[in-house]
Amino acid sequence: MLTICDYPEIGDTAYESRRLGDGRMKNVDVAERAVFSSHHHLRAPTINISIFNGSTRSNSTIMASAQYVGRLTQRMIYDQLRAEGSPWLKKHVLYADRQVIVMNKPPGLICQLDHKESTAKPGPTSLNSVFKDIRSCFPTAHPYPVHRLDRMTTGCLAIPVQYSAAKSLSLQFQKGTVHKSYLALVRGGEKTFSETKGTIRASLLYDDGRPEIDPMGKESITEWEVLASSPKVPISLLRLNLITGNKHQLRIHLAKVLKAPILGDNLYSQSPLHQSVLSRTHVPEDGLFLHGSDLSFFKYRPNGNRYRLGIHAPVPLDFMRICKDLGVPLPASYKQPGLSIDGEPVHQSVGHAHPNDESEWDLRLWNPALPIVDASI
């Protein structure tokens, strides 16, 4: 066996080539392909060996050795983002590495590639423009859509930037090993809830894409917990764990089961907002106060050990403002981005070094205001 690159992916695939019995090479793609490369110092090896019309085709660019691909550090990626990224991209990126970019999705962004762009609002309004921004900053990146958030839902959105990472992350979504948590402001005070937490198991049946609660529908499970309630008006802050990821699951579970619709959700609750709320704060007409605060999935260290990478997205300014206006306590941690490894917070002041790993595998959040400084310096 000829090993080209023992490079660990998000999933369980490492790149290698194997010689078949007839002497040909098994289809292999060392598809780092200089994913984040536009300057000479960022170019990693590109090695493509495939079976094409019964023959072996090879196209190689080797700068030092196959292991050079491991030297494409987060520092280099973030330097490139700082130098070449659009203002919109630099504002909304939370985390980036060789395989995936995690963004704090703003309201109004439609997670579809074929949606027509709107010129009424500044910045991208669909994934078409987001992917264009990514490729403009990192010309050989190949972004892929693997999950969605509703148009007005904000928070963590993962965008793989190479095919193998997209395939692996998509498989994790299918297997349910991607963990997603949300924060929601809901229309209901402390007395609305008979308990402070619980689990909703209410199957959803879809008719023309519109869900209804029906025992014959798709299994749908949501864990919920009341974090705080306003002492002034019937508004509460809930944390939601999405166990199954069906369309509009959180919105219909809260509105129809808990009887506490999400603030701003006019689709599943048409009743007017309580005047006591309107007299104390401004609620945007098209706002939906549902925020994907946490996203975590499996990745692999250079030594092959698996770990869970977690990203925390701060809530939008409107979310913070309404909490302040209505006296809903909002912990400081919900106002700042965060990074965790296997559930343990990573302290950004020093990075996070794994035992026996190269320093270049320290993981950090993107910070547009500060250059990356290696922990070893």
N, C-alpha and C positions, 0 to 999 in steps of 0.2 A: 504494500500500500504506500502510495506517495502522498504524504500530507502536505498540502499547500499552505493552509492556515488554520490553526486550531483556535478560531475566533468564536467565542460564545455569543449566542444570540439571545434575544428576549425569551425565546422558548427553549426547546431542547435540541436545537440543531447547531452543529459546528460544521464549518466548511472543510471539506476534504475531497480528494478525488480518489477513485478506486479503479484499478485496471480490470476490465472485463475479461472473460475467458478468451475472446477472439482478439485480444490485444488492444481493443479500442478503450477509450476512457468513458467512464460513466458521466452523465450530464452533471456538471458541477459549476457553480457560479460563485466565485469569491467576490460577492457583489457589494463589498464595501464601496467599490467603484468611486473612490474619493468622494463620498456622499457630500461632504461639506467642503468641496474643493473649488476654489477659483484662483487662489494665489499659489505660487509654486511651493511654498512651505507647508501647504495643507494637503498636497497630493499624496494619497496613499496608493499602494499597488493596485492595479486593475488586472485581474487574471481571470479570463473566461475560457473554459475548456468545455466543449460540448460535442455531442454527436450530431453531425449535420450532413444529411445525405449519405450516411454510412461512413463518413470519414471524420477524422479528428480535426477540429479547428481550434487554434490557440491564438490568443491576442494578449500579450503580457507587457506590462510596464512595471519594471522593478527598479526602485530607487536605492534600496539598501538590502533588504531581505523581506521575506513575506511577513515577518513579524513587525515591520514598520507600521502596518495597519493599527497595531496596538498603541502607537505613539500619537494618534490623533486625539489629543486631550480635550477635555471640556474647556480648558483655558483657550485653546486655539479656536474652538467653535464659538465661544462667547466673544473673543476678539473679532472674529469674522462678523458676528451678528452686530457688534458695536460699530464696526466700520462700514458694513454694507447693508445692514437691515433697514427696512423702511421704518419711519416713526411709529406706524401702527403696529408693526411686528415687534419692535422693541418694547412697546408699551404693554403688549398682551402676553408675551412669552413668560412662562413661569420657570420652565426647565427645558434643557436640551442636551442630548448626547448624540452619539453616532447613529443611533437607531430610531429615536423618537423625540418629538417636540411635544410638550404639554403646555397648552395655552389656558389663560383665564378668559373664557369666551364672554364677550360683551353681549348685552341684549340686542336683538335685531338681526343677529347673524344667523342665516339659514344654513343648516348643515347638509346641503345638497350641492352637487357639482353642476347640475343642469339647470339651476334656477337663474333667471335673468337678473342681472345686477340692477340695483336701484341707484339712481343718481341724485335722489332727494336727500340722502344722508352721507356725511363724509366717511371715508374708510370702507373696507370691504363689507358687503351685505350677504355674500355667499362664499362657499368654500373655493369657488373658482378664483376669486381674487386673493384669498388667503394662500392658496397653493402657488399662485403666481408670485406673491411676495416671498414665499419660502424659496422658490427656485431662483428668484432674482438675487437673493442673498447667498444661497448655496446652489450654484448652477447645476450640479449633478445630483441633487437630491431628487427623490421620487416619492413625494407624499401620497398617502393613500387614506381614504376615509374608512374607519372601522367601527365607529359608533356615532350616535347623534345626541344632541340636546335640542329641545324645542326652541323655536325662534327667540322667544323672550326669556328663556331659562339661561342663567349665567353659570360660569364655573369651569371646572376642569374638563378640557377636551384634549384627548391624546391623538396625535397625528404621527404615525410611523413614517419614516422617510426612506425606507428601503423595503423591497418586496418581502424578504424573509421575515423582517420584523412585523410587517403588516399581517402576514399569514399567521405568525405565531400569536400575536396579540388578538387577532380575530378568533383564533381557536380558544384562547383564554376566556374571551367573552362568551363563546358558545358553551364552554364547560362551567361557567359561573365562578371562575377563580379570580376575576377582576372584581374588586370591592369598590362600591360607590356609595358615598354618603352625601346627604343634602341637608341644607338648612332652609326652613320655610317660615315666613310670617303668615299666620293663618287667622281667619276671622272667627275668633272664639276666645273667651276669657278663661280664667282658672276654673270656673264652675261648669264649663262646657265638657270637661274631661272627668270621667268617674275615676280614672286611674292616671298615674303620671307617665306610664309607658305601657306598651303592649305590642302585639303582632296582629296585623290584618291579613286574613286569608280569604280573599274574595276573587273568584275567577272572573275573567273578562272575556266577553264574546264580542267580536268585531263585526259590524255591519257597515260596509262601505267606509271602513277605516275608523268609524266612530265606536268607541267601546261602551258596553253596558255590562253591569254586573249580572252574571248568569252562571249557574253551577256547571253548565255544559261548556263553558269557555276555557280559555287558557289559564293554567294555574298562575296566580299572581299573589306574591307575598311581600309585605312591607312591614318593617320594624319601625316603631315610632317612639319618641320620648319628648315630653314637654320640658324644655330647658328653662323657660321663664314666661311670665305673663305680665302684661301691663297693669299697673295698679289703677290706671285712669280709664281705660277703654277696653272693650272685648277683643284684644289682639294678643296672640301668644307666639312664642318662638319655639319651633319644633326641630328636632334632629331626626332624619329619616334614613334608614338603611334600605337600599334597594336590593332585595334578595333575588327577585326576578325582574327582568328589564323590559316589560311590555309597554307599548305606546300609551302615554298619558296615565300610566298606572298610579303614580303618586297623586296626580290631580284628582282622579276619580275616587281613589280610596279615601282621600281626605274629605272631599266634598260629600260623598254618598255614604261612607261608612262612619267616619268620625264626626260628620256634620260640622266640619271646620274647614271650609274651602280656603285655598291659598289666596292671600290678598292679591287682588288684581285679576283673578281668574274669572272672567265673565262667561266662559264657555260652559262651565259646570255649576255656576251659581249666578243667577240673574238678579238676585235680591239686591237692593241698593245698600251701599255702605253706610254704616251707622253714622249719624250726624256728629256724634261725639268724637269720632275719628277724624272726620273732615274738618272739624273746627280746630284741631290741634296740629295737623300735618297736611302736606300736599301729597296725594297719591297719583302718580302719572296715569293717564287714561289707558295707555297701552303697556303698563308695567305688569310684570308677573314676578312676585317676590319668592321665587324658588331658585336656589343657588346650589350648584354642584360643588360642595366645599372640599371633598376628599376623593381621591382616586388612587388605587394601588394595584400593582400587578407584579408578576414575577419577572426577574431578569437573572443573569448569570455573571458571576465574577470571573476574572481571568483564569482562576484555578479550577473553574467548573462548578463551584458551589452556588447553589441557588439562594437568592434573597428576594424579599418583597420590597419594592420601591414604592414609597407613598408620597404623593404631592398634595399639598393643601393650598387652596385658592382663597384669598381674602374676599369678603363680601363686597359688593359694589357700594359706591358712596350713597346712593339713594336708600339702600338697605340700612346702612349705618344711620343715616339722617332720620329715617322713620323710627328706628329703635330709640334714638335719643329723644325725639319729639314726644314719643308715647311712653317713655320711661321703661322700656324693655331692656333689661341688662344684657349687654353684648360683651362677652369676654374679649380681652385684648388679643388673644390668639386667633380670633375670627377676623381680625382686621389686618393681619400680616400673613404673607406667604409662608409656607413651611415645607420641610423635606424630612422624610423618615426612612430608616432602613430597618426592616423587620420590626416595625412598630416603635422603634427608638428614634426620638428627634435628633436630627443632625444640626449641630451648632455651626452656623455659617461663618462664625469668626475664625474658625480653624479648619473648616472642612471636615471630612469624615474619612479616615484612613482605615482600610481593612487590613487585618493581620496578613503579612506575607504578600500583600498586593503592592503593585507599583504605585508611587505617589500620584501618577497621572490618573489613577482610578478613584481618587478622592471625588466625592460627588457634591455639587453645590447648586443652589438655585441661581437663576439668571438675575443679575442686578444691573440695570442699565446705567446706574450712577457710578458704579465702582468697578475698576478693573479686577480681574481675578489675580489673587496672590497665592502661590502655592504654599501649603502649610510648612513645607520644608525650608522655605526661604526665611 
